[in-house]
Amino acid sequence: MRVRFKLTVEGRVQGVGFRPYVAKLASELGLGGSVYNSRRGVVIEIEGSEFATVTFIERLRAIPLPAIINSIGSETLPKKGSSAFNILRSDVRGSGSTLIPVDLAPCSECLGEMLDPRNRRYLYPFITCAKCGPRFSILRELPFDRARTSMAAFTTCPDCAGEYADPQSRRFHAETISCGKCGPQVRLESSQKEVLATGLSSIHQAVEHLKKGAVVAFKGIGGYQLLVDASNDSAIDRLRISKHRPGKPLAVLFPSLDSVSQYCEVSEEEAKVLLSMQRPIVLLAKRLETNSDCISHLVAPYSSEMGVMLAASPLHGLLLAAMDCPVVATSGNRDGEPICIDDTAAFGQLSGIADVFLTHDREIVHRCDDSIVRMIADKPRLLRVGRGYAPMSIKYEISHTQSVLAVGGQEKNAFALTTSEHIVLSQHIGDLDRPAAREMLISESSALAKLLGVAPSVAAVDLHPDYQSVVAVRSQMRTLAVQHHHAHALACMFEHNLSGAALAVVWDGTGYGSDQTVWGGEFLRVEGINCARIGHFRAFPLPGGDVAIREPRRSLLGLLFAMYGKLAGTNPSLDATKFSPFELSLLMAAMASKLNAPLTSSMGRLFDAMASILNLCQISLYSEQAGVAVEACAKLAVTGRTYHIAQEHAANGQYVLDWQPMIEATLADVDACVSVAAIALGFHEALVNAVVTLARCVGLHRIVLSGGVFQNALLTSMLEARLRSHGFSVYSQQSVPAGDGGLAIGQAFYALLSQVAEEGEYVPCCSW
C-alpha cells in the first residue's frame, strides 16, 4: 500500500549533513518527496510503500552523530504520486525551536583529502564538508543556510557548485563548501599590518617565526589565539608577562594523539574526547618521565596536569604539520578581556603581544573560546562551555508563558535563554569585572535571543545585588533573584531530571547567602523552588574581603582568629605566610572590629587555608591555584592522616560542621614534619567522612553535588564512591559545568518552575 507522510524532525539537525543524508536514504529506498530546513528543524515529506516508509523512519532515528534527533512529529498527507526526492529552499517563517548547530572539527575524510596531492583541495586550510566545519561561529540567522552565515561573502566556483548539487558527493548541500579558488584565504601580516605572505607561504612563514621564538596571533574558529613554541622558555615567559598571566596554566596544541601520549597520561576515554568533533581542551596528568626539552616547565608550572588539545580546524592542522612539535595556544586577548574576533580588535589589542598575525578573510560572527573537559570519576566533565559545545540546548516539558534570560554569576559567566521547549546555555563569557566582558554579555544575549526567536521579559539573576550580571539587566526587565547555591543545586537536578526533594551539597568559593554572609560550604534541602539551609561549615572571617580570595594566607589567618581570637597573630603556623608585622596588625584589627572581614562558610576558602598551612600557596597567581595544589599534593599520598570534623547543632536547628579539630591536628602534623601529601589526603578524607555522616543524619536518599569545588577530581570521585557504598543515589554534573559556568541553567530552571508553581505538581522531563 502506498502512503505519504510529513515528518517534522527537531533537534540538532541543521549544519550536520542531515538533509543530504535524508535525500540519499529516501532515494535508496525508492521514496519520493522532499526535505527542507525550517526554524523548527527539518521538514520531510516521503511517499512510497508502507514498508519503505517504516524502514526510512527507523533508519532516520539511527542517524550517526553529530546529528541529534529530539523528536519526530508525523502527519498523514494525501498521496501525490511523487517518485523523485528533492532538497527544497528553507522556510524562514514562524518561530524557532531547532538546536543551533555547533562548530565541528574537520572530519577524517576532509583531512585525508587535504593531505592528498591528487585532490583539488590539497593543503587547502578551509576544507569542510556537510558534516564538519564552522557553524555557530559564522551563523547570523536560522535556518542554517550559506546566505545566513559569513560564508555568504564567498561565491562558489563551478566545481564547488557542481559538488553542492551532486547527490553522490560528500558536499551535497554542504553550506560551507569552498576551495582555494572561491573560498577564504589566509595571509600573514606584521603587527604594523604589512602583508608578509599569502596562501601556504603564510603558514610556513608563521612556523618559522614560531621556531625563532615569536608570538603568533592566530585567527581560529571562534576567535584569535596566541601561539608560541611550547619548548621555548623565553617565548613563553614573554607571553606571560605581556598577557599579565604569571602562573595560570597554558593550553598546549599537539600535532597528534601519539605526540600527546609522550608527555601525558591518556586513558581510552580521554583519547575519545580529544579526538571528538568538539576538540576541547582536556586536562591530562603529566608524565613524570617526559622529555622536558620539548615542553617547557613554564607551560603549567604549578600544576600536575596539562591542558591539551588537537587541531580544531584544517588551518591548525597545516600549521602543526609544518611545525612538527607542540605549540602553546592561549586565548587571543589581554588577561580578563574577551577574545578578539576581528582584525581591527586584534591589531588594536594584541600588537603589543604578538609579533605577526596569521589571519584570514572569513568573518567570525560569534566569539567562542575553547571548551575545557576533565575526567572525574571516570566520566568526562565539561568545565567550560565553548567551541564545539555552545550553544548547549536542553529540552524540557514545562508549560510557561514568558521567555527567561538567566544572566549567571559574576565570574566565569555564561548566560541562558529559554524557548518554548529548551533552556539554551551560552558560550563562556568570562569574568564581568571588565567592561568588555559585560558588553559581550549584553551583545551575545541579544544575538542569541534573535537566533532563537525569543524576547525574554524576565531576567533570573543572582541574589547578590552588586553582581555586574544583575546590574546589566536590572533596568531592562523584571528580575527574579535566585540564591546562588540554590541555583547550583537546580542546575544539577535539571541535568539529571530530578523532581522531589534532595540533599544538595554545594561547595564553592563565594556565594551571597540569604543571611547576607558569604556562603560556600552548604547543605541544602532542595525541592524545586523550595530550598532550606540545613547545614554548613563553621563560618570564619575573611580579612580584607575579596583580597583574601587571592591570598590563601588570609584564609588561614581568618581560621586562626575564629579559633584563638586575639592570640591568632602569634601562632607559629603564620611564619610561612610572610605577613609583615604591620600587615598582621592591620588584619587582626580589622577582624577584631569586624571591618572589611566578612564571615564565610566557603569550602573554597577552606581549601585555601589548607594550601597555606601546607605552604603550597600563600599568594595565588590565579584563582584556582591553591585548590589545585592541595588536590595534586593529596594524589601523591599512599595513605592519608585521620582527621575529625565535628558535627554540631546550632540554635536554629541547622547542622554546623566544625573544622577546628581537623585544623588543630593538621597544624600539629606540620610541626611534626608529617608528609604534606598524607595531610592533604587526610583533609580530603575528612571532608568525605563529614558529608557521609551528615547525609545519614538528614535521611534524604538522593544526594546532589554541585559548585566549583566539585571540579576537584579526587574529592568528587572519593565522595561519590563513599556515598554510594552507604546506599545513597548520587548525582553530579557532567554536561553542565559544576562551577559558575553552569549557574544560569539553575537560574533559568528556577524561573520556569516559578511560572508554574501554582498550576499543580511538575514532573521534569529534559534531554540533551
N, C-alpha and C positions, 0 to 999 in steps of 0.2 A: 504494500500500500504506500502511495506517495503522500508525503506530508511537508509542511513548510512551517518553520518556527522563527521567531525573533528572539534572540538571546542578548541580554544586556549584562555585560561582564564588568564587574567592578573590582578594583584592587590596583596593584602596580602593573598596569597593562599598556602603558604608553612609554615609548623610548626604550623598549626591551625586545624589539623584533616580534611583537605579538601579532600584529596584522599580517605580516608575511608568513608567520607560522600558521595562522588560521587559513590563509589563502592556499598554501601548499597542502595542508591537511584536507581541506574541502575538495581540492582538485584530485588528490589521491583517492578519495572515497567516492568520487563521481558526483559530488553535490554542487548544485548551482546556488547563486545568491550573491551576497556582498558583505563587506566589513568596512567600518569606518570609525574614527575616533569621535568621541563626544566629550562634553565637560564632565559627564558622569563616569566615563571609562571607554569601553569599546562596544559597539553595537554590531551584531552579526545576524544576517538573515540566511538561513540554509533551507534548501529544498531538495528532496530526493527520497529514496526508500526509507522506511521506518528503521530498518536495521542500520543503514548507513548513518542516519542522523543520531541514533543512540550511540553508535561507535564513535562518532565525531565528538559528542559531548563527553564521553568517558575519556577519550584521549586528550581533549582540551583541558580537563581537570588535572591531567598528569603532566602539563607543560613544565619543562625544566626551569630552574632559576636562571636569570634574575627576575622573571615574571612572578607575580604573586596574585592569585585569584582569591578574593574575599567572598564573592557571591556571583551566582549566575541566575539572573531572572529569565523566565521563559514565558513566551506568549504565542499561541497558535495563530497563524495567519492563513488567509485564503491562498491556494496554490496558484502560481503564475506560469508554471511550466518552464522555469529557468533551468538552463543547463550550464551556462558559463558562470564563473565566480570572479567578482571584481573588487578591487580596493577603491573605495569612493572617497571623495573630498570630506574633510572633517566637518562636523556640525558644531558650530560655536555658540549655539543658542542654549538658553537655560542656565541653571546653576550647576556648580561642580561638586563632585564628591570623589573624583578619581584620585589615586595616590600620585603625588608629584614624583616624577622619575628622578632618581639619584645618579650622581656621577659614577661611572663604572670604568675600571681599569681595562687596558687593552686585553682582548681575548687571545688565546693561544694561536688561533687561525690568523688573526691580524699580525701578531708578532712574527709568525712564520713567513707571511708574505713580505713583511718589512725587511726581513733578512735574506730574502730570495732574490739574487741578482737578475733572475729571469722575469720577475714580477714588475709591473709598471709602477708600483708603489714602493719599490726598493728604496730603503732608507728615508722614506717619507715620514716626517715626525708628527703628522696629524692623522695617521691612518685610523679609521674606525669602520664599524660595520653596523648591522641592525641591532646587535646585542651588546655593543660596548662603545665607550667614548663619553665625552662630557654630556651632561643632561641638565641638572638643576643649575649648575654654574652659568649656563648660557641661556636659560629659559626666561622669556619675557611674559608669555601668556600661555594658558592651556586652551585647547589641546596641544600636545607636543608635536608640532609640525615645524619644518625648517623656517617657514616665514615668521614664526613666532619666537625664534631664537636669534642669537647673534650670528649664526651661520647664514642668515638671510643676506648678509653683505657679500657673500661669495656665490656667484652664478656657476652652476655646474657645467663642465665641459661636455661635449658629445659622448665621450667614453663613459663618464660618470652617469650621465643621463640615461645611457643605454643600460647600465647595470641597475640603476634605480627602477627601471621599468621591466626588468627581466625576472620572471618568477623563479628561475633556476639559480639566480645569483644570491650570494650571501648578503648583498647590499640591496636586495629588493625592498624598496620603500624605506631605506635607511636614511633618516632625515639629516644626519651629519655627514653624509657621503662627500668626499672630496679627494683630490690627488694633487700632485705637485704642479699641475697645470692650472688648476682652478681654485685651490684651497688656501688656507692660511699659510703664511711664510714666516720663517724665523730669521732673526738678524741679531748681530752683536753690536752694542753701542758702548761708547765710553761714558763716563759719568758726566761729560760735557755734551752728551747727545750726538757725538760724532759716530757715524756708521763705520764700524771697523770691518765687518764681514756680513755676508748674507748666505742663506742656504746652509748646506752641510759644513761649509768652511767656518761658519759662525760657531757651530758646535765644537769643532776641533780646536778653534782658537780659544774658546771658553775653557776647554780642558787644559790647554797649555797655560792659561792664566792660573787655573786652579793648582797645577803642578808647581807653579812658581810661587805659590803662597798667597795668591789674590783671593779676594772675596767676590763671588759672582752673584749678582741678583738675578734670579731665575723666575720667569713668569710661568707658573704652574697651572693646575686645573682651576683651583678656587682662589688663587692669589699668588703673590710673589713669595719666593723662598730665598734665603741667603745660604749659599753653598761655600764650603771650604774643604780642602783636603783633610780627611779625618786623621791623618798621621802627622799633620804639621802643627806642632805646639805653638809656634809664634803666630800662625794664621788664626788658630782658634782663640788664642789669648787676645789678639787684636779684635776679633769679632765680639768676644765677651765684653771687652772694655767699651767698644763703640755702641753696643746694644744695652749697656748697663745691666748685664746679666752675669754677675760674677760667679755664681755657683750652680744655678739650676741646670740639670742635665740637658744635653742637646741630643736631638734625634740623629740617627745615622742611616743613610740611604745606601743599601748594599746592591751589588750587581746581580746576585743570585742567592737562592736559598743555601746552596753549598758554601758560599762565602760567609753567610750568616753563621752557619754551624761551626766555623773555625773560631769564632770569637764568643759565641753564646750557646747556652744550653737551649735546645729547641725540641719540644715534645711534638708528637704527631698532631695534636690538636692545635698547638701554636703555629705549626707549619701550615695547617689548613687556613688559619686566619690570615697569616702573612700572604698566602697565595690567593686569597679570596678576591672577588671582583671589587670589594671595597678598599683593599690595600691600606688598612690603617697602620698607625704606629703600634707596635706590640712591645710591651715591656718584657724583656728576657733577662734571665740571670747570666751574668758574665761568666765565662770560663776562667778558671783560676790559672790555667796553664797556657793562656793565649799569648800570641806574639805581639807584644806591646809596640813594636816598631810600626805596625800598620794602623793601630787605633790609639790615639793619644790618650793619656790618663786624664787630660783636661776635658774630654768629652762628657764624662759623668764622674767627676772627682769625688763626690760624697755619696755615691750610690753603688750598691752591689748589682744593680740592674742597668740595662741599656735600652733606650727606645730605638727600635729597629723597624725599618720599612723597606719594601721593594718598590720598583718603579710603578708609579701611578699613571703614567702616560707614556706614549711612544717617545716623546722628547726626552723624558727622564731616561728611558731605556737606551736611547742612542748615546746620550752623554755618558752614562755609566759604562757602556760597552767601550767607548773610546778612552775613558778614564781607567777602567780595569782595576779599580780599587774603591773602597768605600769613601763617601763624602758626608760631611755634616750637612744636614738640611734642616734649618730652623725657619720659623716664620719671618717673612719679609716685612718687618715693622720695627719701630723703636719699642723698647720694653713697655708693655702695658697698652699700646695702641693696637687697633685692628690691623690686620694685614692689608697691604696695598694691593689694589686690583687693576689699576690703570697706570699708564706710563707717567702721566703728569704727577700723580701722587708718589709713585715710586721714585722718580728722579728728584722730587722735592724732599722726600723724607729719607731716602736711602743713599743719596750721593755721598754723604759723609761716612758711610759704612762700606758700600760696595765700590769696587774698582771698575767693574764692567757690568753690563746688563745684557743678559740673554733673553730677548723678548720676542713677541710675535704680534700679528695684527688681528687675532681673534679676541673679541671683547669678552671680558668676564662680567656677567650681569650681577651675580650674587657671590660675594666673598664667602669662602668656606674653608676654614682651617682643617688641618689633618685630624682625623679621629684617633683616639687612643684606646687601646684594649689591653687588659691584663688578665691572665689566668688566675682565678681564685676558686679554690675548692674544685679544681678540675673543670671549671666552666669559664669560657671567655666572657669577661665582664666589660661593658663599654664604660670607660671613664670620662670620655669627652665625645660628644656627637658632632661630627663634622663631615668632611668629604666622604662620600660613599654610603653614608647612613642618613644624612639630613636632606630634606626634612623627613622626620620619622612620624609615621601615621599609625595611630592605634584606633581600631574600630570599636565602637561600643553601642549599647542599646539603652539609651536614656532619653525619654521624651522631654524636650526642653524648647523654649521659645526664643531665647536670647543667645547670640553668639558671645563667647567669652574670650578675652585676651588675658592670659596669665603671664605676668611680667617677670617671674622668677625672683632671684635674690640680688644681692649687691656684688658678690664675687662669683667668678666662673658662670656668668649669667647665660641663660638661654631662656627664651620665652615660648609660650604655647598658644595656639588658637584652637577653638572648637568650631567644627562644622556640624551639620545635622547628624553626622554619623562617625566623626573621627575627632580625636584630640591629636593635633599636629605639633610636634616639638621641633623647634628651630635648630639651626646650627649654633655652635658655640659663639657667643658674643664677646665674652671676656669680663674683666673687672670694670665696674661702672664708675670708678673714681676718675677716669679720664673722659673729657668731653667727647672725644671721637667715638668712644665705645657707647656712650649714651646716644649719640646721633645715629649710630648703627642700629641700636635697639629700636629707635623710632622708625628709621627708614625701612629696615628689614621687616618689622612687624606690619607696616603699611603695605609693603610689596607682597608679603606672603598672604595677607588678607585679600588683596586684589586677585592673586593667583587662585585662591580658594573660593572666591566669590562670596565672601562674608563681610559683614560690617559689625564688628563687636560693639556692644553697648554697655558691657560690664567688664571691669578690669579686676581680676583676682590678684591681690597684692600681699606682700609680707606685712606682718603686724608692726614691724619697725617703721616708724613714721618718717625717718630721715634717709632710708634707702633711696638711692637715685632712681631705681626702678619704680618706686612708689611716686616720687616727685614727678617723674616723666609723664605720668598719666592722670595724676590727681585732678588736674583742671580740665581734662579732656572727656572724661566719662565717669559714671558712677563706679565707686570702688567697693570691693568686698575683701576685708582683711582676713588672712588665714595665718594662724600661728605657725611659725617656721617649722617646728618639729612635727606638728600635726600634718603639715603638707608633705614632709619627707615620708612619713608613715603611709599616707594615702597614695603616694607615688608607687610605693612597693606593693600595696594592696591592689591597686589598679592593674599593675603589670601581671599580677597573679590571679586576677578575677576573684578576689576575696570579698565576701559580704559577711555581715555579722561581726562579732567582737574579736579582737586580737590584742595580745600584749605586744606593743611596739617598743623595741629597744632602739632608741635614736641617739646616736653619738656623733658629735661633730665638734667644730671649733667654736663657733659663735652662732647664737640664735636668740632673738629677742623673746623673752618669756612673757607670759600673761601677767606675771607679777612685776614686770619691768626690770628684772635682773637678767643676767646673761646665762642662758641655758646651754646645755650641750652634752650632758650625761643623763639622758632621760629614759624613764619607763612610763609609757602611756597606755591607757586602755582606750583603744580607738574602735569606734563603730560608726562608720560613715562620717557625718558632720559632727558627731558627738565625740568628745575627747576629754579624758580626765588624766591629770598627772598623778600617778600612784606611787612614784618613786623617783629618786635622783641621787646623784653623788653629792656628798657634802660640799657646800659652797666654800670658796676661799676668795680673797681679794686679788685683783689684778692691778698691781701698782703701775700707774701710767696709762691704764686703759688700753687702747688699741696698740700702743707701743709695745706692750707685753707680748702681743702676737708675734712680733719679730724678734723678741728676746726671751728664749726659754728660761734664762736665769731669773727673770722676773716672776715667772710662774712658780719656780721653786721658792723664791722669797715669799710669795703670797701663801704658799702652803705652810712654810715655817712660821709665818706670822699667825696664821689660823691655829697652829699647834701651840706656839710658845709666846705669842704676844710680843711685848717689848724686848724679850730676850732673843728673838729670832735673829736680830742683826749680829749677834756674837756667835752664832752657830758655826762651828768649823767647816761644815759642808759648803759654806759660801766661799771658801778660799779659792776654789777653782773658777768661780764665776767672774772674778776680776772686777768686782764693783770697787770703785774708789770710795774712800771714807765719805766724801761729800755726796756722791750718788746714793750711797747706802742710807745716810742720814735723811736725805730728802725723801726717799721712797718709804722709809719707816715712818716718817712724819705724815706723809700722805695717807698711809694706811691707818695710822692711829686716828687721824682726823676725818677719815672716810672721804678724802678729797681726791677725785680722779683715781679711785681704786674700786671699781665696781665689783660686786660679788659675782662669781661664776661657778657653775657646776660642770663646766666644759670638760669632756673627755680629751679633746684635742689639747687643751692646756695641761691636763694631767700627763699626757704623753710628753709634752714639752718639758715639764718639771722632771720627769724621769730621764730625759735626754741630758738635762743639766746635772742631775745627780751623778750620772754615769760619765759626765764630762765628754759626751758625744757631740754636743752642740750647745753653745752658750748664747750666741747671736746668730740667727738664721740668715743665710744668704738668699733663701727663697722659702715660700710659705710652708711647704711640706717637709722641709729638710729634717727637722727634729723627729717627727713621727717615722719617717723613712729610716732614719738612723737607728732608732730603737728596734724597729722590726728587723732590719738587717742584722743587727747585733744578736737578737734573740735566735735567729736562724742558725747561728754558729754554735749554739749550745747543744750538748747531748742531753743533758737533764737540767731542769730549772730548779731554782730555790723555791721553798714553800713559804708563801706569804698569805696573810689573812686580811680580808676586808670585812669590817664589822657591819652587821645589818641592824639598824635601829628603827624605832617608830617615833616620828615627830608628833607634836601635839595635834596637828591637823590630820593625823592618821596615815600620812604618807610614809613610805619606806625611805630611809636615808642610809645610803651606803657610805660608810666612813673609811676613808683611805688611810687614816693616821697609823693604825698598826702596821700596815704594809710599808708606808714611807719610813717609819722608825726602823723597821727591820732592814730595809734596803740601805739606809744610811749606815747602820751598823755593819752590814756586809761590805760596803765600800771601805769603811775604816779597817776592816779585817782583810782587805785585799782579796775578797772573793771575786771569781771570774765575772766580769761585767756581762758576758754573754749569758751566764747562768742567772744573773739578776734580772736581765731583760726578759728572758724566757719565763722566769718566775712571775714577773709582772703581768705578762700575757695570761699565764695560767690562773693567776689570782682574779683577773677580770672575768675570765670564763667561769670560774667557780662562783663568783658573786652573782652573775646572771642566772646560772642554773638554780642557785639557792633561792633567789627572789622569784623566779618563774614558778618554782614548786610551791611557794607560798601563795602566789596570786591565783594559780589554778586555771588559767586560761590555756587551752590546748595548743592554740596557734601562736607562733612567735614570729614577728616581723622584724627584720634587721634593716636599718636604713641610716643614712648620714655618712659624711665623708670618711669617718674613721673606719668604716667597713670596706674601704678600698685597701685596707691592710689585709693582705692575703693570709698571713699567718693567723691573725686573730680571728678572721671570719671562718676559715676552714676549721680551726680548733673549736670555735663556739658552735658552729653548725653540727659538727660531729658529736659533741658532748650533749647538746640539747636533744638530738635525735636518739642518742643512746638512752635518754631518760623518757622517751616516748612522745616528745613534742614534735609537731609538724612545723618546720622552719622554712621561712620564705625570705630570700634576699634578692637584691636587684641584679639583673643581668643585662637586659636590653636598655633599660633606663638607668642613667648614672645614679649611683647611690649618693653622690655629693650634690652640691647646689646646682649642677648642670641638669639635674632631673627634678628640681624643686617645682618648676612650673607645671609639670604633669599633675602633681598632687594638688596644687592650687586650682587648676582647671577642673579636676575631679570634684573637689570640694564645691566649686561654684555650680557645677552641673547638679550635684546632689542637693544643693540648697534650693535650686529651682523646682525640684520635685519633692521636697521634704514633706509637703502636706498632701501629696497625691497617693499615699499608700506605700507599701513595702516595695523596696527596689532590690532586684537581683542583678548584679553586674554581669555583663557579657561583653568581653572585648577580645580582640585578636590582633596579631601582628601582620 
